[in-house]
Amino acid sequence: MRRVVGTNRSFPRRSWGSPMLISSPKWPPSEALSAMELITGSTGFIGSRLMRPASRALVRHPTDASNSIVGDLLNPASLRGACADIKCVFHCAGYAHAFTTSDPDLHWRVNFEGTRNLLDAAVETGVKRFILLSSVKAMAEPGDECVDEDWPGEPVSAYGRAKRAAEDAVLEAGIKYGMHVVNLRLAMVYGRGGKGNLERMARGIRAGWFPRLPDTGNRRSLVHVDDVVVAARAVADAPAANGRTYIVADPRPYSGREIFDTIRGVSPRLTFPWSVPAPVLRAGGAVADWGGRLLGRPLPLNSEMVERLLGSACYSPARIERELGWWAKVGLEEGAREMLGVDKR
């Protein structure tokens, strides 16, 4: 069913208390399960924050950490040992598409086949819960509308198609084997240590080369990494989340101008920024595309990034709010301060 979600509502910031559906799980809370959880992508942006001292980390290369185990998503045999004696898997690892030379085959192999291999190992070793950290890119592009999980259509990118296939495999495993499974479709995740669009934009603003964005009235969904971690642990503990797919986002979308002004506002000693009209920015993005092809690597302000900054990508987290009582706590200003390491004045 086609679902379009309006955004003319208030956007409260709720503290985490004891939401009804999360307060009485049928199993011990995740604090007691950290010794029995496996985290893939444990050295990455989200996985590193999800890690606890007793969590088991899946790594591709040997380390000195006593809680790490070597395994490869494309080597099924290596994953069975990683999943042994594990009760819950948080699957954060994947092949990211941003600012790298995109390889459609690698997207499919890592993001879909790797997930399927990990699921197979989890089933064979008796893992009870499997949480996939996916992306809103697993959905069709929303255009100017704000949409929810029921938005119809297929993803357009190789990355999105692989993520959608991985989601389907996770839900199928839950039905077939009775495993507690959840897909989290993350909006643009940002925070200190991130390497995505927002962090690159912030570096450009602070360096003085990134122009002030025109006010196009666009709406973009974001989510701070700390809110993602809370959501991941919440769905692992909540029986009501079993078999569900949730968008994880700040309930308030932001325009490109708002994002720019917020980053500039929390950055000390920045002079008044120069501004560029939207047509000029798009032309500059086309030039950057040409330069990137010559250099063999994407340039920072290319067409893809320009369209992301000027266009809309609005996703509603109403389902996870309604069903589990999860709300994003970190707003853009607070999140930008954390991302930039700036104390509140």
Residue pairs with C-beta under 8 A, 6 or more apart in sequence:
1 150
1 152
2 150
2 151
2 152
3 147
3 148
3 149
3 150
3 151
4 145
4 146
4 147
4 151
5 145
5 146
5 147
5 148
5 316
5 318
6 146
7 146
7 219
7 252
7 253
7 314
7 316
9 251
11 250
11 251
11 252
12 327
13 327
13 328
13 329
13 331
14 327
14 329
15 329
16 230
16 329
19 324
19 325
19 326
20 325
21 238
21 239
21 240
21 323
21 324
21 325
22 234
22 237
22 238
22 324
22 325
25 237
25 238
25 239
26 239
27 33
27 128
27 237
29 237
30 37
30 88
30 233
30 236
30 237
33 87
33 88
34 52
34 53
34 54
34 55
35 54
35 55
36 85
36 86
36 87
36 88
37 52
37 55
37 56
37 86
37 87
37 88
37 89
37 90
38 55
38 56
38 57
38 58
38 82
38 83
38 86
38 88
38 89
38 90
38 127
39 47
39 50
39 51
39 55
39 56
39 57
39 58
39 89
39 90
39 92
40 47
40 58
40 73
40 89
40 90
40 91
40 92
40 93
40 118
41 47
41 58
41 91
41 92
41 93
41 94
41 133
42 48
42 50
42 51
42 55
42 57
42 58
42 59
42 68
42 92
43 57
43 59
44 92
44 93
45 189
45 191
45 193
45 194
45 195
45 225
46 92
46 133
46 189
46 225
46 228
46 229
47 57
47 90
47 92
47 93
48 193
49 191
49 225
49 226
49 229
50 90
50 92
50 229
50 232
50 233
51 57
53 67
54 67
55 67
56 67
56 68
56 69
56 82
56 86
57 65
57 67
57 68
57 69
58 68
58 69
58 71
58 79
58 82
58 93
59 65
59 68
59 69
59 70
59 71
60 70
60 71
60 72
61 70
62 68
62 70
69 81
69 82
70 78
71 78
71 79
71 81
71 82
72 78
72 79
73 79
73 93
73 110
73 113
73 114
73 115
73 117
73 118
74 109
74 110
74 113
74 114
74 117
75 117
76 117
76 120
76 121
79 117
79 118
79 120
79 121
80 121
80 124
80 125
82 121
83 89
83 118
83 121
83 122
83 124
83 125
83 127
84 125
85 125
86 122
86 125
86 127
87 127
87 128
87 129
88 127
88 128
88 129
88 130
88 131
88 236
89 118
89 122
89 127
89 129
89 130
89 131
90 131
90 133
90 232
90 236
91 115
91 118
91 130
91 131
91 132
91 133
92 133
93 110
93 114
94 110
94 111
94 114
94 163
95 103
95 106
95 107
95 109
95 110
95 111
95 159
96 159
97 107
97 157
97 158
97 159
98 195
98 196
98 197
99 195
99 200
99 298
100 298
101 296
101 297
101 298
102 158
102 159
104 158
107 158
107 159
107 161
107 162
108 158
108 161
108 162
108 165
110 162
111 159
111 162
111 163
111 165
111 166
112 162
112 163
112 165
112 166
112 169
115 132
115 166
115 169
115 170
116 166
116 169
119 130
119 169
119 170
119 173
122 130
122 173
122 179
123 173
123 177
123 179
127 179
128 179
128 180
129 179
129 180
129 181
129 236
130 170
130 173
130 174
130 179
130 180
130 181
130 182
131 181
131 182
131 184
131 232
131 235
131 236
132 166
132 167
132 170
132 181
132 182
132 183
132 184
133 184
133 186
133 228
133 232
134 163
134 166
134 167
134 183
134 184
134 185
134 186
134 245
135 159
135 160
135 163
135 185
135 186
136 185
136 186
136 187
136 221
136 247
136 249
136 313
136 315
137 155
137 157
137 159
137 160
137 163
138 155
138 160
138 163
138 164
138 167
138 183
138 185
139 147
139 149
139 151
139 153
139 155
139 160
139 164
139 185
139 315
140 151
140 152
140 153
140 154
140 155
140 156
141 153
141 156
141 313
142 151
142 312
142 313
142 314
142 315
143 312
144 218
144 219
144 312
145 312
145 314
146 219
146 253
146 314
146 315
146 316
147 314
147 315
147 316
148 247
148 315
148 316
148 318
148 319
149 185
149 245
149 246
149 247
149 319
154 161
154 164
155 161
155 163
155 164
167 183
167 185
167 245
170 181
170 182
170 183
171 181
171 183
171 243
171 245
173 179
173 181
174 180
174 181
174 242
174 243
175 243
180 236
180 239
180 241
180 242
181 242
181 243
182 235
182 236
182 241
182 242
182 243
182 244
182 245
182 246
183 244
183 245
183 246
184 228
184 231
184 232
184 235
184 245
184 246
184 248
185 245
185 246
185 247
185 248
185 315
186 223
186 228
186 248
186 249
187 221
187 222
187 223
187 247
187 248
187 249
187 250
187 313
187 315
188 196
188 197
188 198
188 220
188 221
188 222
188 223
188 313
189 196
189 222
189 223
189 224
189 225
189 228
190 196
190 198
190 199
190 222
190 223
190 224
190 225
190 335
190 339
191 224
191 225
191 226
191 335
191 338
191 339
192 338
192 339
192 340
192 341
194 225
194 339
197 305
197 308
197 309
198 222
198 259
198 339
199 339
200 300
200 305
201 210
201 259
201 260
201 263
201 305
201 309
202 263
202 267
202 336
202 339
202 340
204 210
204 300
204 301
205 260
205 263
205 264
205 267
205 270
205 273
206 263
206 267
206 270
206 340
208 270
208 271
210 260
210 273
210 301
211 273
211 274
211 275
211 276
211 281
212 257
212 260
212 261
212 264
212 273
212 274
212 275
212 276
213 256
213 257
213 259
213 260
213 275
213 281
213 309
213 310
214 256
214 257
214 275
214 276
214 277
214 278
214 281
214 310
215 255
215 257
216 255
216 256
216 257
216 278
216 310
216 311
217 255
218 255
218 256
218 310
218 311
218 312
219 253
219 254
219 255
219 312
219 313
219 314
220 253
220 254
220 255
220 256
220 259
220 308
220 312
220 313
220 314
221 249
221 250
221 253
221 313
221 314
221 315
222 249
222 250
222 253
222 254
222 259
222 332
222 335
223 248
223 249
223 250
223 328
224 250
224 328
224 330
224 334
224 335
224 338
226 329
226 330
226 338
227 248
227 250
227 328
227 329
227 330
228 248
230 326
230 329
231 246
231 248
231 320
231 326
234 241
234 324
234 326
235 241
235 244
235 246
235 320
235 324
238 324
240 323
240 324
241 323
241 324
244 319
244 323
246 317
246 319
246 320
246 323
246 324
247 315
247 316
247 317
247 319
247 320
248 317
248 320
248 326
248 328
249 315
249 316
249 317
249 328
250 317
250 328
250 330
250 331
250 332
251 316
251 317
251 318
251 321
251 327
251 328
252 331
252 332
253 312
253 314
254 262
254 332
256 309
256 310
258 332
259 309
259 332
260 273
262 332
262 333
262 336
263 336
263 340
264 270
264 273
265 333
266 333
266 336
266 337
266 340
266 342
267 340
267 342
268 342
276 284
278 310
281 301
281 306
281 309
281 310
282 303
282 306
282 307
282 310
284 301
284 306
285 301
285 302
285 303
285 304
285 305
285 306
285 307
286 303
288 299
288 300
288 301
288 302
288 303
289 299
289 302
289 303
291 299
292 298
292 299
292 302
298 304
317 326
317 327
317 328
320 326
321 327
330 338
336 342
337 343
337 344
